[in-house]
Amino acid sequence: MSGVWVFKNGVVRLVENPGDFHGATGRRKVLVHLSSNEVITSYAVLERKLYSLGWERYYDDPDLLQFHKRSTVHLISLPKDFNNLKSMHMYDIVVKNRNEFTVRDM
């Protein structure tokens, strides 16, 4: 994961390099569900996996897909269009679901 950390209005976020969709290796990144070894190819697939792990969908922001787990303070926020999903979003899912997902080079 490469990019620049930006501090704005008291919030820190990682802004990925514009050409980083394929990562530092030049290969496209994919999100993989470990127990089934399934590549996540759509939000419908991801949503089923997250529901099975106890995540609930939030509908507060029409521009984002958001998921919350009641037993934690975690919130997963994703762009509305699956084609705009970046490695930064994938790693966010991995960190909040240890041993369930991984990010791999395609």
CYANA upper distance limits for C-alpha pairs under 8 A (distance plus 0.5 A):
  1 MET  CA     16 GLU  CA      8.17
  1 MET  CA     23 GLY  CA      7.21
  1 MET  CA     24 ALA  CA      7.88
  1 MET  CA     87 SER  CA      7.54
  1 MET  CA     88 MET  CA      7.52
  2 SER  CA     16 GLU  CA      6.44
  2 SER  CA     17 ASN  CA      7.19
  2 SER  CA     20 ASP  CA      7.70
  2 SER  CA     23 GLY  CA      8.07
  2 SER  CA     24 ALA  CA      7.78
  3 GLY  CA     14 LEU  CA      6.83
  3 GLY  CA     15 VAL  CA      5.91
  3 GLY  CA     16 GLU  CA      4.58
  3 GLY  CA     17 ASN  CA      5.49
  4 VAL  CA     14 LEU  CA      6.19
  4 VAL  CA     15 VAL  CA      5.76
  4 VAL  CA     16 GLU  CA      6.93
  4 VAL  CA     17 ASN  CA      7.99
  5 TRP  CA     12 VAL  CA      7.16
  5 TRP  CA     13 ARG  CA      6.16
  5 TRP  CA     14 LEU  CA      5.02
  5 TRP  CA     15 VAL  CA      6.64
  6 VAL  CA     12 VAL  CA      6.15
  6 VAL  CA     13 ARG  CA      5.97
  6 VAL  CA     14 LEU  CA      6.72
  6 VAL  CA     15 VAL  CA      7.28
  7 PHE  CA     11 VAL  CA      6.10
  7 PHE  CA     12 VAL  CA      5.13
  7 PHE  CA     13 ARG  CA      7.26
  8 LYS  CA     12 VAL  CA      7.09
 14 LEU  CA     88 MET  CA      8.25
 16 GLU  CA     20 ASP  CA      6.80
 16 GLU  CA     88 MET  CA      8.00
 19 GLY  CA     23 GLY  CA      8.30
 20 ASP  CA     24 ALA  CA      7.09
 20 ASP  CA     26 GLY  CA      8.50
 21 PHE  CA     28 ARG  CA      7.13
 21 PHE  CA     29 LYS  CA      7.98
 21 PHE  CA     86 LYS  CA      6.61
 21 PHE  CA     87 SER  CA      7.38
 22 HIS  CA     26 GLY  CA      5.50
 22 HIS  CA     27 ARG  CA      5.21
 22 HIS  CA     28 ARG  CA      4.52
 22 HIS  CA     29 LYS  CA      6.55
 23 GLY  CA     27 ARG  CA      6.68
 23 GLY  CA     28 ARG  CA      7.06
 23 GLY  CA     29 LYS  CA      7.34
 23 GLY  CA     87 SER  CA      8.12
 27 ARG  CA    105 ASP  CA      6.26
 27 ARG  CA    106 MET  CA      6.64
 28 ARG  CA    105 ASP  CA      6.24
 28 ARG  CA    106 MET  CA      5.87
 29 LYS  CA     87 SER  CA      6.94
 29 LYS  CA    103 VAL  CA      6.94
 29 LYS  CA    104 ARG  CA      6.05
 29 LYS  CA    105 ASP  CA      5.15
 29 LYS  CA    106 MET  CA      6.21
 30 VAL  CA     39 VAL  CA      7.15
 30 VAL  CA     40 ILE  CA      7.72
 30 VAL  CA     87 SER  CA      8.39
 30 VAL  CA     90 MET  CA      8.34
 30 VAL  CA    103 VAL  CA      6.11
 30 VAL  CA    104 ARG  CA      5.94
 30 VAL  CA    105 ASP  CA      6.83
 30 VAL  CA    106 MET  CA      6.71
 31 LEU  CA     39 VAL  CA      6.37
 31 LEU  CA     40 ILE  CA      6.07
 31 LEU  CA     90 MET  CA      6.56
 31 LEU  CA    101 PHE  CA      7.32
 31 LEU  CA    102 THR  CA      6.40
 31 LEU  CA    103 VAL  CA      5.21
 31 LEU  CA    104 ARG  CA      7.08
 32 VAL  CA     37 ASN  CA      6.64
 32 VAL  CA     38 GLU  CA      6.01
 32 VAL  CA     39 VAL  CA      4.91
 32 VAL  CA     40 ILE  CA      6.30
 32 VAL  CA    101 PHE  CA      6.00
 32 VAL  CA    102 THR  CA      5.82
 32 VAL  CA    103 VAL  CA      6.61
 32 VAL  CA    104 ARG  CA      7.68
 33 HIS  CA     37 ASN  CA      5.86
 33 HIS  CA     38 GLU  CA      5.74
 33 HIS  CA     39 VAL  CA      6.89
 33 HIS  CA     40 ILE  CA      7.48
 33 HIS  CA     49 LYS  CA      8.45
 33 HIS  CA    100 GLU  CA      6.45
 33 HIS  CA    101 PHE  CA      5.06
 33 HIS  CA    102 THR  CA      7.20
 34 LEU  CA     38 GLU  CA      7.59
 34 LEU  CA     99 ASN  CA      7.71
 34 LEU  CA    100 GLU  CA      5.90
 34 LEU  CA    101 PHE  CA      5.79
 34 LEU  CA    102 THR  CA      7.24
 35 SER  CA    100 GLU  CA      7.29
 40 ILE  CA     45 VAL  CA      6.64
 40 ILE  CA     46 LEU  CA      6.55
 41 THR  CA     45 VAL  CA      7.31
 41 THR  CA     46 LEU  CA      8.38
 42 SER  CA     46 LEU  CA      6.92
 42 SER  CA     82 PHE  CA      6.86
 43 TYR  CA     47 GLU  CA      6.27
 43 TYR  CA     82 PHE  CA      6.88
 44 ALA  CA     48 ARG  CA      6.87
 45 VAL  CA     49 LYS  CA      6.98
 46 LEU  CA     50 LEU  CA      6.63
 47 GLU  CA     51 TYR  CA      6.50
 48 ARG  CA     52 SER  CA      6.79
 49 LYS  CA     53 LEU  CA      7.07
 50 LEU  CA     54 GLY  CA      7.03
 50 LEU  CA     55 TRP  CA      5.78
 50 LEU  CA     56 GLU  CA      8.27
 51 TYR  CA     55 TRP  CA      5.40
 51 TYR  CA     56 GLU  CA      6.78
 54 GLY  CA     69 LYS  CA      6.57
 54 GLY  CA     70 ARG  CA      8.28
 55 TRP  CA     67 PHE  CA      6.45
 55 TRP  CA     68 HIS  CA      5.89
 55 TRP  CA     69 LYS  CA      4.99
 55 TRP  CA     70 ARG  CA      7.91
 56 GLU  CA     67 PHE  CA      5.81
 56 GLU  CA     68 HIS  CA      5.73
 56 GLU  CA     69 LYS  CA      6.57
 56 GLU  CA     70 ARG  CA      8.33
 57 ARG  CA     65 LEU  CA      8.08
 57 ARG  CA     66 GLN  CA      6.36
 57 ARG  CA     67 PHE  CA      4.97
 57 ARG  CA     68 HIS  CA      6.91
 58 TYR  CA     65 LEU  CA      7.80
 58 TYR  CA     66 GLN  CA      5.66
 58 TYR  CA     67 PHE  CA      6.08
 58 TYR  CA     68 HIS  CA      7.37
 59 TYR  CA     65 LEU  CA      7.90
 59 TYR  CA     66 GLN  CA      7.51
 61 ASP  CA     65 LEU  CA      8.05
 61 ASP  CA     66 GLN  CA      8.38
 62 PRO  CA     80 LYS  CA      8.44
 63 ASP  CA     79 PRO  CA      7.39
 63 ASP  CA     80 LYS  CA      6.19
 64 LEU  CA     77 SER  CA      6.78
 64 LEU  CA     78 LEU  CA      6.05
 64 LEU  CA     79 PRO  CA      5.48
 64 LEU  CA     80 LYS  CA      5.31
 65 LEU  CA     77 SER  CA      6.29
 65 LEU  CA     78 LEU  CA      5.55
 65 LEU  CA     79 PRO  CA      6.69
 65 LEU  CA     80 LYS  CA      6.08
 66 GLN  CA     75 LEU  CA      7.30
 66 GLN  CA     76 ILE  CA      5.93
 66 GLN  CA     77 SER  CA      5.01
 66 GLN  CA     78 LEU  CA      6.75
 67 PHE  CA     75 LEU  CA      6.22
 67 PHE  CA     76 ILE  CA      5.58
 67 PHE  CA     77 SER  CA      7.22
 68 HIS  CA     72 THR  CA      8.42
 68 HIS  CA     73 VAL  CA      8.16
 68 HIS  CA     74 HIS  CA      6.60
 68 HIS  CA     75 LEU  CA      5.30
 68 HIS  CA     76 ILE  CA      7.04
 69 LYS  CA     73 VAL  CA      7.68
 69 LYS  CA     74 HIS  CA      6.88
 69 LYS  CA     75 LEU  CA      7.71
 74 HIS  CA     96 LYS  CA      7.57
 76 ILE  CA     92 ASP  CA      7.63
 76 ILE  CA     93 ILE  CA      7.33
 77 SER  CA     89 HIS  CA      8.27
 78 LEU  CA     85 LEU  CA      7.46
 78 LEU  CA     89 HIS  CA      7.01
 79 PRO  CA     84 ASN  CA      6.75
 79 PRO  CA     85 LEU  CA      6.84
 80 LYS  CA     84 ASN  CA      8.35
 81 ASP  CA     85 LEU  CA      7.77
 85 LEU  CA     89 HIS  CA      6.76
 85 LEU  CA     90 MET  CA      7.92
 86 LYS  CA     90 MET  CA      7.00
 87 SER  CA     91 TYR  CA      6.58
 87 SER  CA    103 VAL  CA      8.28
 88 MET  CA     92 ASP  CA      6.80
 89 HIS  CA     93 ILE  CA      6.96
 90 MET  CA     94 VAL  CA      6.84
 90 MET  CA    103 VAL  CA      7.16
 91 TYR  CA     95 VAL  CA      6.56
 91 TYR  CA    102 THR  CA      8.21
 91 TYR  CA    103 VAL  CA      7.36
 92 ASP  CA     96 LYS  CA      6.79
 93 ILE  CA     97 ASN  CA      6.57
 93 ILE  CA    101 PHE  CA      7.85
 94 VAL  CA     98 ARG  CA      6.36
 94 VAL  CA     99 ASN  CA      8.37
 94 VAL  CA    100 GLU  CA      7.71
 94 VAL  CA    101 PHE  CA      5.71
 94 VAL  CA    102 THR  CA      6.29
 94 VAL  CA    103 VAL  CA      8.01
 97 ASN  CA    101 PHE  CA      7.10
